Amino acid sequence: MQPLRSNASAASRLLSSSRRGRLVREIAQDFKTDMGFQSVATGALQEASEAYLVRRFEATNLCAIRAKRVTIMSKDIPIARRICGERA
């Protein structure tokens, strides 16, 4: 948990803005070519995706705790998704 806490408290992101922009453009090309994105938009996408992942991992961790485990397992993820109301 210590590496996670040190990364969580860091103000900087683990994914640089240039890499984030390339990733967003690569995904967007599957839907429409020649799309451009402002850095604020890619930053907002990163914030939203991080918030989503944090919520999912919190729910997954609660499933593991309920099963009297300290380690999350892949079987906890579908349960957490159902608890949070997400379709599988």
N, C-alpha and C positions, 0 to 999 in steps of 0.2 A: 504494500500500500504506500510505502514511502515515495517511490518514484512517481506514483500517480498524484500524490499530494503536492510534490514539488512542481510537477507540470501544471496541475490545476491552479496553483497560485501564481503562475507566471502570467504576466500581462500580454506577452506576445503569443501569437498563434503558432502551432506546430507546422502548419502548411503556409508557405510563403504566398504573397499575393500573386506573384507571377505564375506559380504552379497552380494556385487556385483558379486563376483566370483560364489557363490552358485546360484544366479539367472541366470547367463549366462550358467552355466553347466546344470541347470534344463531345460532351453529352448533348449539347444543344444541336450539334450537326446531325444527330440522328432524327431530329424533328424538322429542322429547317436550316438551310445553308446560309452563309453570309450574315450571321447574326453578330452583333456587337454587344458588349456589356460594360457598364461603368464599374469602376472598382468598388463603389458604394454598394452596387447591386450584388457583386460577388461576395462582399463582406457580409451583407445581410443574409445571403444564402448560407454562408458558413455559420453565422450565429444561429440561424434556424435549425440547421442540421445538427449542430452541437447540442442545442437544447433538446431536440428530439432524441438523440442518442443518450443523453444524460437521463431523461425521463425513462427511457426503455431499460437502461442498465439499473436504475434505482428499483424499478418494478421487478426486474430479473433477480436482483440481489435479495429483495424481500421474499421471493419464491424460494431461494436457496436457504435463507434464514428460517423460513417456515418449515423446511425439510430438515432442519437442524444440521445444515452444512455451512461452511464458510466459503466454499468455492462455488461459483455459478457453473451450471452445466448447460449443454445445448438444449436439454429437455425443459429447462426453466424458461427459455425464450418464448415458445408458443403459449405457454401458460400466462406469462406476463403480457403478451400481446392481447390475449383474450380479456384479461383483467382490465386493461387500459381501453378496451372497446375497439381495438383495431382488428380489421378483418384479416384472416390468414391468407 
